[in-house]
């Protein structure tokens, strides 16, 4: 989609009711849904983090940025994700966390990003994090400066590819909760995006489709 045309629809996004878990659960194996519905988050006392779902122009077309995380000893090693990270005490709020982490990980200064709206927070059981996503827009072409310690690759996803229903597939994977289980995922070129990132992508996709 042409980026200037896309900007005309942006004001309508804030009026779209968030589908929340209805959208999240579309990217969850059926046998996991009841477990997620019955989680007692108060007793889990999760840590907090925030991510940025950033839309921007590239060659005048609207794109969404994802990152491939570096390999390390942790549950999110080498995964595809939105830029973002852990809330820190000097962050004013979760929005500031998302902006700060986006700057640290891919070099986009907070002044370049206009926050449009928050999306539904999502609990990640494997790492015991509650993640707060934000939709942001950069109105100019981006020069990414990835942090080599955290980001091994940047994925620039054209919006029309993301919104195409053919991007959703079913794949067999081993996860933290099961081996050789069929899971719904987004297929982006050679990349398979699943888990929490796919759940957030699902909500973003449904909201965008309501106005585009």
N, C-alpha and C positions, 0 to 999 in steps of 0.2 A: 504493500500500500504506500502511495506517495505520502511523505511525511507531512507536508503542509496540509493535505486533505485530512490526515489523521488528527492533526491538532484541532480541527474544527469539531471533532467528536469528544475531545477530552473533557470539556465541562459537563458532559452528560454522564460521565463515568461515576461521579460522586453520588448520583441519584439512584444508582443501581443497587438494590439490596444484595448483600454478599451471600452467596449460596453456602458458604462455610463448609460444615462437615458433609453436606450433600455432595459438594464438588470434591472434597478431599477423599471421600470413601470410594469414588470412582476409580482411584488409583491405588487401592488397597486390595490385597487378596481377600476373597469372600470370608475365609475362615479366620481372618484377623479382625474383622469389623466389630464383632461383639466384644472382643477383648479391649479394643480401643474405646468403645462406648462406655465401658464399665470402669475405666481408670479413675482412681481416687487421687487427683492431682495434689490436693492439699497434703496428703501424707507423703507424697513423693518429693515434695519441696524442690522442684526443678531449678536449675540455673537458668539464666535468661540470656537471649541473644537477639539480634535483629539482622535482617537482610534487605537488600535493595533489588527490586524488580525494575530495572532501568531500561526505558525505551528511548531511542535516539535515531537520528538520520545517518544513513550511510549511502552515498550515491543517490541521495534524495528519497531513498526508500526507508521505511520504518523497520528497525531492528530491535531485538532484545538480547542483552548480554548475559552469558553464563560463563562460569569459570570451571576449569578442571583443577582440582586441588592436588598439591604435591603429595607424594607418598611419605607417610610417617606412621609412627606407632599410635594408631587411634582408629575409632570406628568410622570416621569420615575420610580416611586416607584414599586419595586418588579418585574421589567421587566428583561428580558434576554438581554444581551448586550455584546459587546466586552469590554475588559478593556480599560479605557480611561476617559477623562474628560476635564474640561474647560482649555483653554489657559490662562496662567498667565504671567504677565509682565516680569518675569525673565526667561521665556522660550525663547531660541534663535530662535526657529521656531516651526512649528506644529509637526514636527518629534520629537523634544525634548519633546513636550507636551505628545505625545503618549508614549514615553519611560518612562518619569517621572511618568505618571499616572499608567502605567503597573506595575512599581516597587511599587508604593504606594498601589495599590489595591490588587495585587496578589504576590508581593515579588520577581519578576524576575528582576534582576539588568540589567541596560542598556548594560553593557559589555557582557551579555549573548546573546544579541539579535543582529542579523544582519538584517538591513533594506534592503529589496529587491526592493521595489518600492512603490510609492504612488498610491492610487486608486482615483476614482472620488469623489470629495466632494459632500456632500448631505445636503440639507436644511431640518430641522425638524421644522415644523410649530408650533406644540403644545408648544414647549419651546423656539422658535425663536433662534435656534442655527444652525450655519453652521458647519458641522462636516467633518473633514479631516481624512480619513482612510489610514493606512499604512500596508503593508504586511511585516511581519517580520518572521525570522526563528531562532529558538534556536536549536543548533546541539547536545545538550546533554539532557538527561532526566531531567525533571523539578521537583523540590520540591516546591509546591505552599505554600505561606504564605499569606492567604487572610486577608485583613483588615476587622475585624468583624463589624466595623461601617458602611461599605459600601457594603460588599459582604457577602451574606448569603450562597451561594453555588457556586461551580465551576463545569462546565460541560466540560468533556473531550470527544470531538466528533471525532470518527475515520473518517479519510478522505474518506474512501470508503463508509461509511454510508452517509456522507454529499453529495457526488457526485451522489448517487443513486436518480433517479428522483422520486422514491416512497416517498422520504422525503418531497415532496411538496404536500400540501393538501389545501382544502378550508374549512374555518371554519366561524361560525357566532359569531360576537363579537359586543360589544358596545365600541366605541372609542370616542376621543375628538371631532370628527366631525359628528358622526352619531351613532344611536342606532340600534342594531340588523341588522348589515350589514355583508354581506358575504365578507370575505377577504382571499386572498392567504397567505399562511404561510408555514414555515418549521416545521415539526413535528419531534422532537428529543426526543425519548423515551416518557416520559410523558409531555414533555415541548412543548409549542406552541410558535414559534418565528415569530413575525410579525413586521410590521411597518418599521422604519428606519434600524434596524438590519437585517431584512429579505431582504431589498433592497440592502444593502451592501453585504450580503451573496450571493445574486443572481449574482452580478457582479463578485465576487470572484469565484463562481462556474463556470461561463462561461469562465473566463480567464483560470482557471485550466484545464477545459475540452479541451481547444484548444491545450494543450501541453501533457497531460497525455494519 
